[in-house]
Amino acid sequence: MQSEKKENAKIRLEDAFEFIESAKSNMNENRFKASIDHSITACIAANDAFTIHHLEKIASMSHYEALDLHREAANKFKEEKTDLLRKLLNERHKMTYRPVKVKKQDSEDNFKNAIMFVNWIKEHL
């Protein structure tokens, strides 16, 4: 992990919403694998915003580190979304890094979960 200036949280949250829009566009154009990738990339960007805002830290390339930082940043709240983030990261690996055919329902499910995660982050900044 590395230190990050708190004002950069806003940039990463904007990135998250840009990826959400891209995921929606990809889904509407039947590019389901790309939609899943961008849905989950939105979650990664949102999680960066969350950890930057609350800890002034950002994860390196390690998703495990991102999960740990999320949990640490969420300590002040009554809930956290580590399990949802873990599920989404695992889905990204399973669906976008493997030679599998992605169905519309997979794309829709991941998009809905990404929206839920990104909105939760926005509410907790």
N, C-alpha and C positions, 0 to 999 in steps of 0.2 A: 504494500500500500504506500501511498505517497500523500503528502500534504497538498491541499488545494485551497485557493482563495474562495471565501464564502460567496462572493459575488458571482462566481462561475456556476453556482447551483442554478441560477436563472437560465443560463445558456443551455445546460444539460436538460432542464425541463422543457425548454423550447424544442430541443432536439427530439425529445420523447414524443411530443405532439406532431412533429414533422414525420417521424417514423410511423405513428398511428395513421396519419393521413395516407402515407404511402402504402401501408398494409391494407387499408380499406380499398384503395384504388386497385392494388394487385388482386385482391379478392374479387372485386367487381369485374375484373378482366380475366378471371379464371386462372390467374397465376397463383395457385394456392401455396406452393412451396415458398415463393417469394413473400407472400402475405404472412406466413408463419414466421419467417426470418425477420421481417420488419416489425411484426407485432412484438416479438420477444426482444429485439434490439431496442424498441421503445421502452421496455421494462428495464433493460440494462441502463439506458440513459436516465430514466426516472430514478432508479436506485442510486445512481451516481449523484443526482441532484439532492436526494434525501441525505446521503452520507456526507456530502460536501456541506450542506446547510447545517446539519446537526453536529458534525464531528470535524469539519474542515479536512476530511480525508476522502480519498478515492481509491477504489480497488485497482490493483495492477491487472494483468491479464487473467488472473485466477478467479474463476467463478466462486470457488470456495471462500476466497477472501471477500468477495462481494456479499456473500451470504452472512459471513461473520460480521462485517461492517453494518449490514442492515440490522441484524439482531442488536448490535451495540447501540446504533442510532435510535432504535425503537424502544430502548429501555425506559424512556420517560413517558411512554404511552401505554395504555392498557392492552393494546394488541400490537401484533407485528405481522408481517406478510412473508416471513422467511420460507414457510412451506410452499406458498403459492409461487414465489420466485424460484425455488428449487424445482418445482414441477415444470414451470415454463422453461427453465434452462435445460432440463432433461428432455423436454419435448423438442426443443430446438436441435439438440444433438441427434435425437432419434429421427426427426423428420427432415432436417436440412443437411446433415452431414452424412447421411446414408442413402444408398440407392433404393429409395422407396417411392412409391406413387402416393401422393398426398391427395386426400379426398376433400371435397368442399366442406364437409362437416368438421374435419380436423381444423381447417383454416378458420371456420366460424367460431369453433370452441376456443381456440387459442386467441383469437381476436377479442372475444368477450372477456376472457381472463386478463388479457393485457389491458383492456380498457379499465377493468376493475382495479388492477394494480396501479396503473398510472394515476387514476383519479384518487385512490387512497393516498398516494404519495403527495399529490397536489394539495389535498386537504390537510396534510401533516407537515407542511412547510411553513 
